[in-house]
Amino acid sequence: MNETASSSERYRQGMTTRRAVLGDAHVDRAAASATEFDHPFQELITEAAWGHVWSRPGLTKRERSIVTIALLAALGQDDEVAMHVRATANTGASREDICEALLHVAIYAGVPAANHAIKIAKQAFEQMDAEQAA
């Protein structure tokens, strides 16, 4: 296959979805900081996660956002939790949605995981509020 990921339709769809969810500024920062070493990884997540999974019609971006935050919290992926909480500004997931998702995390993945994710979400919301007030 001679086609590079960055010229595939799946990659283009992924980039559109990635920008819609995470915002242009985040995606531009990720692209600007990519090196020869991690460029293949950036193509992979754009094509697979954003172009294949996040672009599917079965769930809304709001629903995918809720599921993603719960999974990342359960796995202890702190930076990713914060990033996806900030992305709720673009996905339509509410703070109540995130609270409910993290209650599920507490029961199914453990109270410490949920407690830590709640701390991260509160910090992200505070940052979002401060940016909005400025």
C-alpha positions as CSV (number, residue, x, y, z in Angstrom):
1,M,0.0,0.0,0.0
2,N,1.7,3.2,-1.2
3,E,-0.8,5.6,0.5
4,T,0.4,7.2,3.7
5,A,-2.0,7.5,6.6
6,S,-2.1,11.2,6.3
7,S,-3.6,11.0,2.8
8,S,-6.2,8.3,3.6
9,E,-9.9,9.1,3.9
10,R,-9.9,7.6,7.4
11,Y,-7.1,9.9,8.5
12,R,-8.9,13.0,7.0
13,Q,-12.1,12.1,8.8
14,G,-10.1,11.4,12.0
15,M,-8.5,14.8,11.8
16,T,-11.9,16.5,11.3
17,T,-13.3,14.7,14.3
18,R,-10.2,15.2,16.5
19,R,-10.3,18.9,15.8
20,A,-14.1,19.0,16.6
21,V,-13.6,17.3,19.9
22,L,-10.3,18.5,21.2
23,G,-10.2,21.9,19.4
24,D,-7.8,23.3,16.9
25,A,-5.3,24.7,19.5
26,H,-4.8,21.2,21.1
27,V,-4.4,19.4,17.8
28,D,-2.1,22.1,16.4
29,R,0.1,21.8,19.5
30,A,0.3,18.0,19.2
31,A,1.2,18.4,15.5
32,A,3.8,21.0,16.2
33,S,5.5,18.9,18.9
34,A,5.5,15.7,16.8
35,T,8.9,14.4,15.9
36,E,10.1,11.7,13.5
37,F,9.9,9.3,16.5
38,D,6.2,9.9,17.4
39,H,4.8,11.0,14.1
40,P,3.7,7.4,13.3
41,F,1.8,7.4,16.6
42,Q,0.1,10.6,15.8
43,E,-1.1,9.2,12.5
44,L,-2.2,6.0,14.2
45,I,-4.4,7.7,16.8
46,T,-5.8,10.2,14.3
47,E,-6.7,7.4,11.9
48,A,-7.8,4.7,14.4
49,A,-9.1,6.4,17.5
50,W,-10.5,9.5,15.8
51,G,-11.2,8.3,12.2
52,H,-12.5,4.9,13.1
53,V,-14.0,4.9,16.6
54,W,-14.9,8.5,17.3
55,S,-16.3,9.0,13.8
56,R,-18.7,6.1,13.9
57,P,-22.4,6.9,13.9
58,G,-23.6,4.6,16.7
59,L,-23.0,7.1,19.6
60,T,-23.0,10.8,19.8
61,K,-19.9,12.8,20.7
62,R,-21.5,13.5,24.1
63,E,-21.9,9.7,24.7
64,R,-18.4,8.9,23.5
65,S,-17.1,11.6,25.7
66,I,-18.8,10.1,28.8
67,V,-17.6,6.6,28.0
68,T,-14.0,7.8,27.3
69,I,-13.7,9.7,30.5
70,A,-15.0,6.8,32.6
71,L,-12.6,4.4,30.9
72,L,-9.6,6.7,31.3
73,A,-10.5,7.3,34.9
74,A,-10.7,3.6,35.5
75,L,-7.3,3.1,33.9
76,G,-5.8,6.0,35.9
77,Q,-4.8,7.9,32.8
78,D,-4.7,11.3,34.5
79,D,-3.5,13.5,31.7
80,E,-6.0,12.0,29.3
81,V,-8.9,12.4,31.8
82,A,-8.1,16.1,32.1
83,M,-7.8,16.5,28.3
84,H,-11.2,14.8,27.7
85,V,-12.9,16.7,30.5
86,R,-11.7,19.9,28.8
87,A,-13.1,18.5,25.5
88,T,-16.6,18.4,27.0
89,A,-16.9,22.0,26.0
90,N,-17.0,20.7,22.4
91,T,-18.8,17.4,22.9
92,G,-21.9,18.5,24.9
93,A,-21.2,16.2,27.9
94,S,-22.3,18.1,31.0
95,R,-20.7,18.3,34.4
96,E,-23.6,16.2,35.6
97,D,-22.8,13.6,32.9
98,I,-19.2,13.4,34.1
99,C,-20.3,13.2,37.7
100,E,-22.5,10.2,36.9
101,A,-19.8,8.5,34.9
102,L,-17.4,8.9,37.7
103,L,-19.9,7.4,40.1
104,H,-19.9,4.3,37.9
105,V,-16.1,4.3,38.0
106,A,-16.3,4.3,41.8
107,I,-18.5,1.1,41.8
108,Y,-16.9,-0.8,38.9
109,A,-13.3,0.3,39.0
110,G,-12.8,1.4,42.6
111,V,-13.3,4.4,44.8
112,P,-9.6,5.6,44.7
113,A,-9.7,5.7,40.8
114,A,-13.0,7.8,40.9
115,N,-11.8,10.0,43.8
116,H,-8.6,10.9,41.8
117,A,-10.5,11.4,38.6
118,I,-13.0,13.7,40.4
119,K,-10.1,15.8,41.7
120,I,-8.7,16.1,38.1
121,A,-12.2,16.9,36.7
122,K,-12.7,19.6,39.3
123,Q,-9.3,21.2,38.4
124,A,-10.1,21.0,34.7
125,F,-13.5,22.7,35.3
126,E,-12.0,25.4,37.4
127,Q,-9.5,26.1,34.6
128,M,-12.3,26.2,32.1
129,D,-14.3,28.5,34.2
130,A,-11.3,30.9,34.7
131,E,-10.6,30.9,31.0
132,Q,-14.3,31.6,30.2
133,A,-14.4,34.5,32.8
134,A,-11.3,36.1,31.4
